[in-house]
């Protein structure tokens, strides 16, 4: 992932975040750096194992029936 200068309009510099020759975000340099950091964090979070409750779990329950005579 890299950050490139795209344009200077009325003295304001615009940069873009590029990954694999695809533009992901355009903004000021600080905004692009923040976007790149958050993007990496999100990718890492998506690759991590899910929480335990997100995985299907097989549970066995025993059911005892009452006798019919009361």
C-alpha positions in Angstrom: 0.0 0.0 0.0 1.5 3.4 -1.0 0.5 7.0 -0.8 1.0 9.3 -3.8 0.5 13.0 -4.5 -2.3 13.3 -7.0 -3.0 17.1 -7.3 -2.5 20.5 -5.8 -5.6 22.6 -6.0 -5.6 26.2 -4.7 -2.5 25.3 -2.5 -4.1 22.2 -1.0 -2.4 18.9 -1.7 -4.4 15.8 -2.4 -3.0 12.3 -2.0 -4.3 8.9 -2.7 -3.8 5.5 -1.1 -3.0 2.9 -3.8 -2.9 -0.9 -3.3 -2.1 -3.2 -6.3 -2.6 -0.3 -8.8 -6.1 0.4 -7.4 -7.0 3.7 -5.7 -8.6 3.1 -2.3 -8.9 6.6 -0.8 -8.2 10.2 -1.7 -7.6 13.1 0.8 -5.0 15.0 2.7 -1.8 13.3 3.8 -2.9 12.9 7.4 -6.3 11.4 6.2 -4.5 9.0 3.9 -2.1 7.8 6.6 -5.0 7.3 9.0 -7.0 5.4 6.3 -4.0 3.1 5.6 -3.5 2.3 9.3 -7.2 1.5 9.8 -7.3 -0.5 6.6 -4.4 -2.7 7.8 -6.1 -3.1 11.2 -9.3 -4.2 9.6 -7.6 -6.7 7.4 -5.8 -8.2 10.3 -9.0 -8.4 12.3 -10.8 -10.2 9.5 -8.0 -12.8 9.3 -8.0 -13.6 13.0 -10.1 -16.5 14.4 -13.6 -15.6 15.2 -14.8 -15.5 18.7 -15.9 -18.7 20.3 -19.6 -17.9 20.2 -19.4 -17.3 16.4 -18.5 -20.9 15.8 -21.2 -23.5 15.7 -21.0 -25.8 18.7 -22.6 -29.2 19.2 -24.2 -29.6 22.6 -25.9 -32.6 24.0 -28.9 -32.2 26.3 -30.4 -35.0 28.2 -34.1 -35.0 28.6 -35.8 -37.1 31.3 -39.5 -37.7 30.9 -41.7 -37.9 33.9 -43.7 -41.0 34.6 -47.3 -41.0 33.3 -48.7 -42.0 36.7 -49.4 -39.0 38.9 
